[in-house]
Amino acid sequence: MADEEDTFLSAVEKGMSPFDPEGSGYDNVIAQQIIDNSPSSIPKPPKPRIPVYGAKSYPEFEEVANKGDFAGWVWHPEKNDWLLHKGSFHPKTGRLLKGMKHPTITETFENEAKLGNEIVKRKDGYYYSQPKKK
């Protein structure tokens, strides 16, 4: 795993803004490193053939992923395509890969609470998921 300086330089080299844990973005550099080190074991699924009558989506095709995969395929009916969704946390360190103003950060906090976890800011300036202290 690259250290913070390598991550910053990698982002700059790719023409990307470095990740801001307080911003609205996502740490695509770290996410890509995770995917490169452990790619999904599921190829992109075929498009669904038959929608449920009157449905705006294909409930039986909403998400395809293996347990433990960092990324999974999510059906987007508005695009008529599967899109690869990456995980919210680094699988080994628990570091949050979304900024605190990310459009889905509220759902991330809610899901972590349901799992008995909390998201805390550490001395390195990043946020991490950890079990709630009793």
C-alpha positions as CSV (number, residue, x, y, z in Angstrom):
1,M,0.0,0.0,0.0
2,A,1.3,3.4,-0.9
3,D,2.0,6.0,1.7
4,E,0.3,9.4,1.7
5,E,3.0,11.1,-0.3
6,D,2.9,8.4,-3.0
7,T,-0.9,8.8,-3.1
8,F,-0.6,12.6,-3.5
9,L,2.0,12.3,-6.3
10,S,-0.1,9.6,-8.0
11,A,-3.1,11.8,-8.0
12,V,-1.2,14.8,-9.4
13,E,0.4,12.6,-12.1
14,K,-3.1,11.4,-13.2
15,G,-4.4,15.0,-13.3
16,M,-6.6,14.4,-10.3
17,S,-7.0,16.5,-7.2
18,P,-5.6,14.9,-4.1
19,F,-8.3,13.4,-1.8
20,D,-9.7,15.8,0.8
21,P,-11.3,13.9,3.7
22,E,-13.4,17.0,4.5
23,G,-14.6,17.4,0.9
24,S,-17.2,15.9,-1.3
25,G,-15.0,13.5,-3.3
26,Y,-13.8,9.9,-3.1
27,D,-10.2,8.6,-2.8
28,N,-10.1,7.1,-6.3
29,V,-6.3,6.6,-6.2
30,I,-6.4,4.4,-3.1
31,A,-9.6,2.6,-4.4
32,Q,-7.8,1.8,-7.7
33,Q,-4.8,0.5,-5.8
34,I,-7.1,-1.8,-3.9
35,I,-8.8,-3.0,-7.1
36,D,-5.5,-3.6,-8.8
37,N,-4.3,-5.7,-5.8
38,S,-7.5,-7.7,-5.5
39,P,-9.8,-7.4,-8.6
40,S,-13.4,-8.3,-8.4
41,S,-14.0,-12.0,-9.1
42,I,-17.3,-11.2,-11.0
43,P,-17.2,-9.9,-14.6
44,K,-19.7,-7.2,-15.6
45,P,-23.1,-8.9,-15.8
46,P,-25.3,-9.0,-18.9
47,K,-28.1,-6.5,-19.2
48,P,-31.4,-7.7,-17.8
49,R,-33.8,-8.8,-20.5
50,I,-37.2,-8.5,-18.9
51,P,-38.2,-5.7,-16.5
52,V,-40.9,-6.3,-13.9
53,Y,-44.1,-4.8,-15.3
54,G,-44.4,-1.2,-14.3
55,A,-41.2,-1.2,-12.3
56,K,-38.6,1.5,-12.7
57,S,-35.8,-0.9,-11.9
58,Y,-34.9,-4.5,-12.0
59,P,-35.1,-5.6,-8.3
60,E,-33.6,-9.0,-9.0
61,F,-30.6,-7.4,-10.7
62,E,-29.9,-4.4,-8.3
63,E,-26.4,-5.6,-7.2
64,V,-24.0,-8.3,-8.0
65,A,-20.9,-8.9,-5.9
66,N,-19.1,-11.7,-4.0
67,K,-18.9,-11.4,-0.2
68,G,-15.6,-9.8,0.6
69,D,-15.1,-8.1,-2.8
70,F,-14.2,-4.4,-2.6
71,A,-16.3,-3.5,-5.6
72,G,-19.6,-4.7,-6.9
73,W,-21.8,-4.2,-10.0
74,V,-24.9,-2.1,-9.4
75,W,-27.7,-1.8,-12.0
76,H,-28.5,1.8,-13.0
77,P,-31.8,1.8,-14.9
78,E,-31.3,5.5,-15.8
79,K,-28.2,4.5,-17.7
80,N,-29.5,1.1,-18.8
81,D,-26.2,-0.3,-17.6
82,W,-24.2,-1.9,-14.8
83,L,-21.7,0.5,-13.0
84,L,-18.9,-0.7,-10.8
85,H,-19.4,0.7,-7.3
86,K,-16.4,0.7,-5.0
87,G,-16.4,0.3,-1.3
88,S,-16.6,3.1,1.2
89,F,-13.8,1.8,3.4
90,H,-10.3,0.5,2.9
91,P,-10.8,-3.3,3.6
92,K,-7.6,-3.6,5.7
93,T,-7.4,-0.3,7.6
94,G,-11.0,0.7,7.8
95,R,-10.1,4.2,6.4
96,L,-13.1,6.0,4.9
97,L,-12.6,6.7,1.2
98,K,-15.4,9.2,0.9
99,G,-15.1,12.8,2.0
100,M,-17.4,14.1,4.7
101,K,-19.4,16.1,2.1
102,H,-19.8,13.1,-0.3
103,P,-23.4,12.8,-1.5
104,T,-23.9,9.4,0.2
105,I,-22.0,10.0,3.4
106,T,-25.2,10.1,5.5
107,E,-26.0,6.6,4.3
108,T,-22.5,5.4,5.2
109,F,-22.8,6.7,8.8
110,E,-26.3,5.1,9.1
111,N,-25.0,1.7,7.8
112,E,-22.0,1.8,10.1
113,A,-24.3,2.6,13.1
114,K,-26.5,-0.5,12.2
115,L,-23.3,-2.6,12.2
116,G,-22.4,-1.3,15.7
117,N,-19.5,0.9,14.4
118,E,-18.7,4.6,14.6
119,I,-16.6,6.7,12.2
120,V,-13.9,8.7,14.0
121,K,-11.3,11.2,12.8
122,R,-7.7,10.1,13.7
123,K,-4.5,12.1,14.1
124,D,-3.6,11.5,10.5
125,G,-6.6,13.6,9.4
126,Y,-8.5,10.7,7.9
127,Y,-11.7,9.1,9.1
128,Y,-11.9,5.4,10.1
129,S,-14.7,2.9,11.0
130,Q,-14.3,1.2,14.3
131,P,-16.5,-0.7,16.8
132,K,-18.4,1.7,19.1
133,K,-16.8,2.0,22.5
134,K,-19.2,0.9,25.3
